[in-house]
Every structure is written in structure tokens, then in C-alpha cells.
Amino acid sequence: MSAAGMDSAAGTDSAVGREPAGGTEPAGGAADTGRPADLLAAGRERRVYSAAAWSVGTADGPLDRGWTGTRSWAGPELDGSELWDLASVTKPVAGLAVMALIDAGALALTDTVGAHLPEYRGGDKSHLTLYQLLTHTSGLPGRVPLYRESPTRAALLDAVRELPPTAPPGTRVEYSSQGFILLGLIAEAATGRPLDRLVAELVCAPLGLADTGFTPDAAGRARAVATEDCPWRGRVVTGEVHDENAAVLGGVAAHAGLFATLGDMERLGRSLAGGGRELLRPATFALMTAGHTDGLALRRGLAWQGQDPAGSPVGDSFGPDSYGHTGFTGTSLWVDPATGRYAVLLTNRVHPSRDGDGIAAVRRAFHDATHLLGGR
């Protein structure tokens, strides 16, 4: 997995083959016509990211897909085989593995942290349930840079255990990566298997996601899209997890760490748009993707973000029962059950710096554009 260059390269696959995304461009740059290819090429020209890939479709297959740009600002053009750091889109994928374990009877939503992790018994997190962790209602804070004071795996896990809650469980939604770190530990403790193996067996294998996983090998790193020129690491991060807490944990965690190709994310999107029959029982899938926090301002499913009544990251074009997840590196996966459509957007908006919020407008425009595409 590697880097990228200055000229905008775009490719799309259609039913009749591959053709340039965006068509003819005026001399001044990409024409933003409202089509996904054009608006994502325009985002690159505004230097929101060096690379973007997308797929929009139904359970039957993609309606529109493609890629534009380069793996880094000084590297090769995209060819569609790239590995992307999914960042927090890892959460619902790990969540699917947890829900599969619930289907199998290895876990229950009412299980507590203390029931599976002896080191938490008697502490302020012992009584927290899987349900609360999955819905971000555990009261645990999020976005805490534990890596700064806890540079080893053991120290960081101690810091998670000692992290003071910010609210009583069940009283508010507070997005918590630390809660998902706990979920991964619980899944491992309940099964005696490492999280990366659980995700591979319970999610990737049923869907044929051959290019999805944690800690890419050398061949994978050679085709990865670059992320941040990281001050903490002193280099451009390529093919290793961008999230610093996940990096300290060894690159395998339930909150961040997965890498995937556009093709694999497309397969996941198609499965979800079709009801996830390859992964979960219908009742379990319905429970996972339903809203569980409607009385708490932010709509959350089990490991999924819901369509918030205001300020949704994907805008207003997706229906009220839609669900998905975004990732800090500039990734997202969203599904609208009402239309049977999924939308995958992959970018490296943190390259070379996490500064700037241009991805927010690009993401909303992209999802708006998906509704202009013809159906099947």
C-alpha cells in the first residue's frame, strides 16, 4: 500500500466497462455537475483529500462506482485496488461480529463488563452492559487521547479501566471509542479468540471480504492510501492505523483499525441493503439497525449511527430509518432501507493533515447526489 501524485486520475466501472469519471473537463478544472464523480474530483481540486473512491447501489449491485486522485499528493494514481483506513467504520463491522456472537448464544445484550472482564469487577464500569456500550449510552467519554500518557498496550488498557464516567449509564448519548475498546475485549474474553479472527470468521468470510482486515502485511501496505503526516510518529502514516489509541493497542481494536478495498466495502453495502442475511438472523439484524436512543437527542442503533433529526453527516436526503457510520479519515458507509440503497465513500481527508473540515460538505453533497442516480 502506498502514496499518490498531483494529476487527478479518475476511473469508473459501468455495465459497459470502464470509462473516465467526470467526462470532459473544462480547462479550469473538474466540472462539478452534481454527479458523484464530478463533485469528488472537485473536492480533490480543493485539496480536501488526495484520493476518493465511491460506490452507490442496491443488493443487486452498484449503480455508480469509481475512484479519483492519487494515493498521496506525490504518489501514483488510484487503480481501484487500494486499501483504505476505515477508522471508525471499524465500529459497526466489529459490532456485526458481536451481534453474530449474540445470535450464537456466546453473548447477550444484557451481559455486563464485569461478567466477562474480571479486572473490572467491583469498579465503576462493572455493571455496564453490552447494550449500553453498543448504543454509546454507557456514560464513558470518547475522543480521549490516552496514547499520550499511556504509550504501551498494558498502560492504555489500564487507562481505559480508570477513565472516569461523565454521565450515569442510559442518560445520554456520548460517542465513545473507549466503550468499543471494551466491546472488543469482551468479545475476545467470551470466545477465547482474538478480535481480528472473530471479524474475519464472522463478517469477512461470509461475505467474501478477502481484502478486509487489521494490520496489513507488506503487500497490503504497498497499495494503501496515505493518511496523516503524524506529529506523534514523525512520518506520513501509510498502511498502518491512523488512530493513535488503536496503534498503541497493536492495530487491532473494535473502535478503529480495519482496512478495506472499495470492492469489499461494496460487498458489505450490498449485504446490508439486502438485510444482512449472510451475517445475522433477520430479527437480530432489524434490532441492530433500529434506533434505540430516540429520547436522547442523537439517534443510535447497535454500533450504528442513525439519521439524526438535525445535523446528520449525510444530510437530509436519506430517510429517517437510514443508518451507517463515518470515519475520521474521511470514510463512510450508509444504508437507506426505504430505498434499498447503500452508499460507500472512501477518502483520505486527513492527508497530510487532519486540519480542515471540508469533508463535511463533500460528504453531504455526495449523499445528496446518490439520490439523483437512476434505479434498477
Secondary structure, DSSP 4 states (H G I P E B T S, - for coil): ---B-SS--EEEEETTEEE-TT-S--TTS----SSHHHHHHHHHHTTS-SEEEEEEEETTEEEEEEEEEBSSTTBPBP-S--BEE-GGGHHHHHHHHHHHHHHTTS--TT-BHHHH-GGGTTSTTTT-BHHHHHTT-S----S--GGGT--SHHHHHHHHHHPPPSS-TTS-----HHHHHHHHHHHHHHHTS-HHHHHIIIIIHHHT-TT-BSS--HHHHTTBPEEEEETTTTEEEESS-S-HHHHHTTS--SSS--EE-HHHHHHHHHHHHTT-TTTS-HHHHHHHHS-S-GGGSS-B-SSSEE--SS--TT-SSS-TT-EEEEETTTEEEEEETTTTEEEEEEE-TTSS-S---HHHHHHHHHHHHHTTS---
